[in-house]
Amino acid sequence: MTKKKLLLISPSQFGYLTDYYFYCKYLKDEYVITFLCFDEGLEKISISGVTVKYLPVDGNRILRYVLWLKFIFKEFRQRDYDIIFLYSFKFCSLLKIFSGSRLLVLDIRTGSVKENYLVNTIQNWRLRFESYFFNHITIISKGLINHLKINSSKCHWLPLGAEILKDSNCGYNKLKLLYVGTLNHRRLQETVIGFSMFYEEYGDEIECSYNIFGFGSEKEERLLQDAIKELNLSKIVHFHGRKNLTEILDYYRESNIGVCYIPITPYFDFQPPTKTFEYILAGMVCIGTATVENSNLINDENGILCRDTSESFYEALQEYHQKRHLFKYDSVVSSLEDYRWDKIVNGNFKPYLNRLMDNA
């Protein structure tokens, strides 16, 4: 049987946008896959059976955008694809307008998360405008469809997920925290303050540590590092900077609390956090802020919800300390069993793509 040809397009370098990496991993045996992206100078990741084509990041933003469009249209001309799956970058609707009869799917992985209300509104309006040109749209959460006011009849829910991390059960008798992700707009220093409050009160009763991986603006990183230093936590709270997933797998295995701290705001409410899935499917208890999407995922079996304040984070650590003996690895992992990447791709994404091609 002849394999269908699938083109994936995303500005992010291949392997660094988790969703698309796993789409390729679980689709490569059924489709001939080509992936277009920028070469952002990061370590190149490959998957056997997936052809990745890179465009160097050259010139100013306008020139870079023009070169990006030329790069994509050149691929359109050189090869016919059965279906094209497109990340929602700025003005991506131009590809739909000038693509002729090609079957394109717009993929919306995020709404705007800018703190400035005006910028946030404009970016969401831009996303909504782009969506008008597409007949087929995948979107990360059902709540985001309403938040962005997109035509729901064109939308297909394609959720986030994670892999089950084997050999990751370190037990729940210690307090070993892990945060992985961006620092921008997260106010992560609040978790350090809450951790300090807990450690001051309970540090003699339970072994404590907190490892933080990620990067952000110079201001955000400085606020975090200053909080660690001023609270005299340098021996047990470690900010490691940016690392790729393979470099931090041992920390996933050795930690028992995953921190998913997101400000509770309208622009984060309907944004499911990747790390919530990753932490829980690695067997960690997730302490997360009570956004709408986190509240749909975190329950008594797998975590603790808190508000976006240092005091509430401290109270969540207290609660973990008091009920840690109740958490069971198998129950934690099985609570989000349906969000394994293989299940999402094979049970959701693949049937969706096949249905679109059959009806084209």
C-alpha positions as CSV (number, residue, x, y, z in Angstrom):
1,M,0.0,0.0,0.0
2,T,1.4,3.4,-1.0
3,K,2.1,5.7,1.9
4,K,0.4,9.1,2.0
5,K,2.7,12.1,1.9
6,L,2.4,14.5,4.9
7,L,4.1,17.9,5.2
8,L,4.5,19.4,8.6
9,I,5.4,23.1,8.8
10,S,6.5,24.9,12.0
11,P,9.0,27.7,12.6
12,S,10.4,26.0,15.7
13,Q,13.4,23.7,15.0
14,F,12.5,20.1,14.7
15,G,12.5,18.2,18.0
16,Y,12.0,21.3,20.2
17,L,8.2,21.5,19.8
18,T,7.1,18.5,21.7
19,D,3.8,17.9,20.0
20,Y,5.3,17.7,16.5
21,Y,8.1,15.5,17.5
22,F,5.7,12.9,18.8
23,Y,3.4,13.3,15.8
24,C,6.3,12.3,13.6
25,K,7.4,9.5,15.9
26,Y,4.0,7.8,15.8
27,L,3.1,8.6,12.2
28,K,6.3,7.8,10.4
29,D,5.4,4.2,9.7
30,E,2.2,5.1,7.9
31,Y,3.1,8.3,6.2
32,V,6.0,9.7,4.2
33,I,6.8,12.8,6.4
34,T,8.6,16.0,5.5
35,F,9.1,18.7,8.1
36,L,10.0,22.3,7.3
37,C,11.4,24.5,10.1
38,F,14.1,27.2,10.9
39,D,17.6,26.2,11.9
40,E,17.7,28.0,15.2
41,G,21.3,26.8,15.9
42,L,20.2,24.2,18.4
43,E,21.4,20.7,18.5
44,K,19.8,18.8,15.6
45,I,17.4,16.0,16.5
46,S,16.4,13.4,14.0
47,I,13.9,10.5,13.6
48,S,14.5,7.8,11.1
49,G,12.0,8.0,8.3
50,V,11.3,11.8,8.8
51,T,12.9,14.2,6.3
52,V,13.7,17.6,8.0
53,K,14.4,20.6,5.8
54,Y,16.0,23.6,7.5
55,L,16.0,27.3,6.7
56,P,18.8,29.4,8.3
57,V,17.7,32.2,10.6
58,D,19.1,35.1,8.6
59,G,18.4,38.8,8.3
60,N,15.9,41.0,10.1
61,R,12.3,39.9,10.9
62,I,10.8,41.1,7.6
63,L,13.5,39.5,5.4
64,R,13.3,36.3,7.5
65,Y,9.6,36.1,7.0
66,V,9.8,36.6,3.2
67,L,12.5,33.9,3.0
68,W,10.4,31.6,5.1
69,L,7.4,32.0,2.8
70,K,9.6,31.4,-0.3
71,F,11.0,28.3,1.4
72,I,7.6,26.9,1.9
73,F,6.2,27.7,-1.5
74,K,9.3,26.2,-3.1
75,E,8.4,23.0,-1.3
76,F,4.8,23.2,-2.6
77,R,6.0,23.5,-6.2
78,Q,8.6,20.7,-6.0
79,R,6.4,18.1,-4.4
80,D,2.8,17.1,-4.1
81,Y,1.5,16.3,-0.7
82,D,-1.7,14.6,0.3
83,I,-2.1,16.8,3.3
84,I,-0.3,19.8,4.9
85,F,-0.3,20.4,8.6
86,L,0.6,24.0,9.5
87,Y,1.5,25.6,12.8
88,S,-0.3,28.9,13.3
89,F,2.6,31.4,12.8
90,K,1.9,35.0,12.0
91,F,0.2,35.6,8.6
92,C,0.1,31.8,7.9
93,S,-3.2,32.4,6.1
94,L,-1.2,33.6,3.1
95,L,-0.2,29.9,2.5
96,K,-3.9,29.0,2.4
97,I,-4.8,31.9,0.1
98,F,-2.1,31.0,-2.4
99,S,-2.0,27.2,-2.1
100,G,-4.6,26.5,-4.6
101,S,-6.6,23.3,-3.9
102,R,-4.1,21.8,-1.5
103,L,-5.5,20.2,1.7
104,L,-4.2,22.4,4.6
105,V,-4.9,22.1,8.3
106,L,-4.3,25.0,10.6
107,D,-3.0,23.9,14.0
108,I,-3.5,26.3,16.9
109,R,-1.3,25.3,19.9
110,T,-1.7,28.5,21.9
111,G,-3.6,31.7,22.3
112,S,-1.9,34.9,23.2
113,V,-0.2,34.8,26.7
114,K,0.9,38.4,26.7
115,E,0.3,40.3,29.9
116,N,-0.5,43.6,28.1
117,Y,-4.3,43.6,27.5
118,L,-4.1,45.5,24.1
119,V,-1.3,43.2,22.8
120,N,-3.2,40.1,24.0
121,T,-6.4,41.3,22.3
122,I,-4.6,42.1,19.0
123,Q,-2.8,38.7,18.9
124,N,-6.0,36.7,19.6
125,W,-7.8,38.8,17.0
126,R,-5.0,37.9,14.5
127,L,-5.4,34.2,15.3
128,R,-9.2,34.4,14.8
129,F,-8.7,36.3,11.5
130,E,-6.2,33.7,10.2
131,S,-8.7,30.9,11.1
132,Y,-11.3,32.4,8.7
133,F,-9.3,31.2,5.7
134,F,-9.1,27.6,6.8
135,N,-11.7,24.9,6.5
136,H,-9.9,22.5,8.9
137,I,-8.5,23.5,12.3
138,T,-6.9,21.5,15.1
139,I,-6.8,23.2,18.5
140,I,-5.2,22.4,21.8
141,S,-8.3,22.7,24.1
142,K,-12.0,23.0,23.8
143,G,-12.0,26.1,26.0
144,L,-9.7,27.9,23.7
145,I,-12.2,27.6,20.9
146,N,-14.6,29.7,22.8
147,H,-11.9,32.0,24.2
148,L,-10.7,32.9,20.7
149,K,-14.2,32.9,19.2
150,I,-13.3,30.5,16.4
151,N,-16.0,28.7,14.3
152,S,-16.3,25.5,16.3
153,S,-17.7,23.5,13.3
154,K,-14.2,23.8,11.7
155,C,-12.3,22.7,14.8
156,H,-11.0,19.4,16.0
157,W,-9.7,19.0,19.5
158,L,-6.1,17.7,19.5
159,P,-4.9,17.6,23.1
160,L,-1.4,17.7,24.5
161,G,0.1,14.6,26.0
162,A,3.3,13.0,27.3
163,E,5.2,9.7,27.4
164,I,5.2,7.4,30.4
165,L,8.7,7.6,31.8
166,K,9.8,4.1,32.9
167,D,11.9,3.6,36.1
168,S,10.7,6.9,37.5
169,N,9.2,5.9,40.8
170,C,11.3,7.5,43.5
171,G,8.6,7.2,46.2
172,Y,6.9,10.0,48.0
173,N,8.7,10.1,51.3
174,K,10.8,13.1,50.4
175,L,10.0,16.5,49.0
176,K,11.9,16.7,45.7
177,L,10.5,19.4,43.5
178,L,11.1,19.9,39.7
179,Y,10.1,22.8,37.5
180,V,10.8,22.6,33.7
181,G,9.7,25.4,31.3
182,T,9.8,29.0,30.5
183,L,10.3,31.6,33.2
184,N,8.6,34.4,31.3
185,H,5.3,35.6,32.8
186,R,5.4,32.8,35.4
187,R,6.5,34.7,38.6
188,L,8.3,31.5,39.5
189,Q,10.1,33.3,42.4
190,E,6.8,33.0,44.2
191,T,7.3,29.2,44.4
192,V,10.8,29.7,45.8
193,I,9.3,32.0,48.5
194,G,6.6,29.4,49.3
195,F,9.2,26.6,49.3
196,S,11.4,28.7,51.8
197,M,8.4,29.0,54.1
198,F,7.8,25.3,54.1
199,Y,11.5,24.5,54.5
200,E,11.8,26.8,57.5
201,E,9.0,25.0,59.2
202,Y,9.5,21.4,58.1
203,G,13.1,21.1,56.9
204,D,14.0,19.1,59.9
205,E,11.3,16.5,59.3
206,I,11.6,15.8,55.6
207,E,14.4,16.0,53.0
208,C,13.8,18.9,50.6
209,S,15.2,20.0,47.2
210,Y,14.0,22.1,44.3
211,N,15.5,21.9,40.7
212,I,14.5,24.5,38.2
213,F,15.2,24.1,34.4
214,G,14.3,26.8,31.9
215,F,15.1,30.2,30.6
216,G,13.5,33.6,30.3
217,S,14.3,37.3,30.0
218,E,17.2,38.7,31.9
219,K,14.8,40.3,34.3
220,E,12.9,37.1,35.0
221,E,16.1,35.0,35.5
222,R,17.5,37.7,37.9
223,L,14.3,37.8,40.0
224,L,14.5,34.0,40.4
225,Q,18.2,34.0,41.2
226,D,17.9,36.9,43.6
227,A,15.1,35.1,45.5
228,I,17.2,31.9,45.8
229,K,20.2,33.9,47.1
230,E,18.3,36.2,49.5
231,L,16.5,33.3,51.1
232,N,19.8,31.4,51.6
233,L,18.5,28.4,49.6
234,S,21.5,28.0,47.2
235,K,22.3,24.6,48.6
236,I,18.9,23.1,48.0
237,V,17.3,25.2,45.3
238,H,19.2,25.0,42.0
239,F,18.5,27.0,38.8
240,H,20.1,25.0,35.9
241,G,19.2,27.2,33.0
242,R,18.0,25.8,29.6
243,K,18.6,22.1,28.9
244,N,17.0,19.7,26.5
245,L,14.8,16.8,27.6
246,T,17.5,14.1,27.4
247,E,19.7,16.1,29.7
248,I,17.1,16.2,32.4
249,L,15.5,12.8,32.3
250,D,17.4,11.7,35.5
251,Y,15.8,14.7,37.3
252,Y,12.3,13.5,36.1
253,R,13.1,10.0,37.6
254,E,14.5,11.4,40.8
255,S,11.8,14.0,41.6
256,N,8.4,13.3,43.1
257,I,6.7,16.7,42.8
258,G,6.3,18.5,39.5
259,V,5.6,22.2,39.7
260,C,3.2,23.7,37.2
261,Y,3.0,27.3,38.4
262,I,1.0,29.5,35.9
263,P,-0.6,32.8,36.9
264,I,-4.4,32.4,37.0
265,T,-5.5,34.8,34.3
266,P,-7.9,34.7,31.3
267,Y,-5.1,34.2,28.9
268,F,-3.6,31.2,30.7
269,D,-6.9,29.7,31.8
270,F,-7.5,27.7,28.6
271,Q,-3.9,26.9,27.9
272,P,-3.2,23.3,28.9
273,P,0.4,23.0,30.3
274,T,2.6,20.4,28.7
275,K,4.4,19.8,31.9
276,T,1.3,18.8,33.8
277,F,1.1,15.8,31.5
278,E,4.8,15.1,31.6
279,Y,5.1,15.3,35.4
280,I,2.1,13.0,36.1
281,L,3.0,10.4,33.5
282,A,6.5,10.3,35.0
283,G,4.8,9.4,38.3
284,M,5.2,12.8,40.0
285,V,2.5,14.4,42.1
286,C,1.8,17.7,40.3
287,I,1.3,20.9,42.3
288,G,-0.3,23.3,39.9
289,T,-2.2,26.5,39.9
290,A,-5.9,26.2,39.5
291,T,-6.4,27.4,36.0
292,V,-9.4,25.9,34.1
293,E,-7.2,23.4,32.2
294,N,-5.1,22.4,35.3
295,S,-8.4,21.9,37.2
296,N,-9.6,19.5,34.5
297,L,-6.4,17.4,34.9
298,I,-5.2,17.5,38.5
299,N,-7.2,15.6,41.1
300,D,-6.7,13.9,44.5
301,E,-5.0,10.9,42.9
302,N,-2.3,12.9,41.0
303,G,-1.8,16.3,42.6
304,I,-2.7,19.4,44.5
305,L,-4.2,22.6,43.2
306,C,-3.2,26.0,44.6
307,R,-3.7,29.7,43.9
308,D,-1.0,31.8,42.3
309,T,0.6,33.1,45.5
310,S,3.6,32.1,47.6
311,E,1.3,31.5,50.6
312,S,-0.9,29.1,48.7
313,F,2.1,27.3,47.2
314,Y,3.4,26.8,50.8
315,E,0.0,25.4,51.8
316,A,0.1,23.0,48.9
317,L,3.5,21.7,50.1
318,Q,2.1,21.4,53.6
319,E,-0.8,19.3,52.2
320,Y,1.6,17.1,50.3
321,H,3.7,16.6,53.4
322,Q,0.6,15.5,55.4
323,K,-0.9,13.1,52.8
324,R,2.2,11.9,50.9
325,H,1.7,8.3,52.1
326,L,-1.7,8.3,50.2
327,F,-0.1,8.8,46.8
328,K,0.5,5.6,44.7
329,Y,2.6,5.6,41.6
330,D,0.3,3.4,39.6
331,S,-2.7,5.6,40.5
332,V,-0.8,8.8,39.6
333,V,0.2,7.6,36.2
334,S,-3.1,5.9,35.3
335,S,-5.0,9.1,36.0
336,L,-3.8,10.6,32.7
337,E,-3.4,7.3,30.8
338,D,-5.5,8.5,27.9
339,Y,-3.1,11.4,27.3
340,R,-0.1,9.2,26.3
341,W,1.2,10.4,22.9
342,D,0.8,7.0,21.2
343,K,-2.9,7.1,22.2
344,I,-3.4,10.7,21.1
345,V,-1.7,10.1,17.7
346,N,-3.2,6.6,16.9
347,G,-6.6,7.2,18.4
348,N,-7.2,10.9,17.5
349,F,-4.8,12.5,15.1
350,K,-4.3,9.7,12.6
351,P,-8.0,9.0,12.1
352,Y,-8.6,12.7,11.7
353,L,-6.0,13.0,9.0
354,N,-7.2,9.9,7.2
355,R,-10.8,11.1,7.3
356,L,-9.8,14.5,5.8
357,M,-7.9,12.8,3.0
358,D,-10.7,10.3,2.3
359,N,-13.2,13.2,1.9
360,A,-10.9,15.5,-0.1
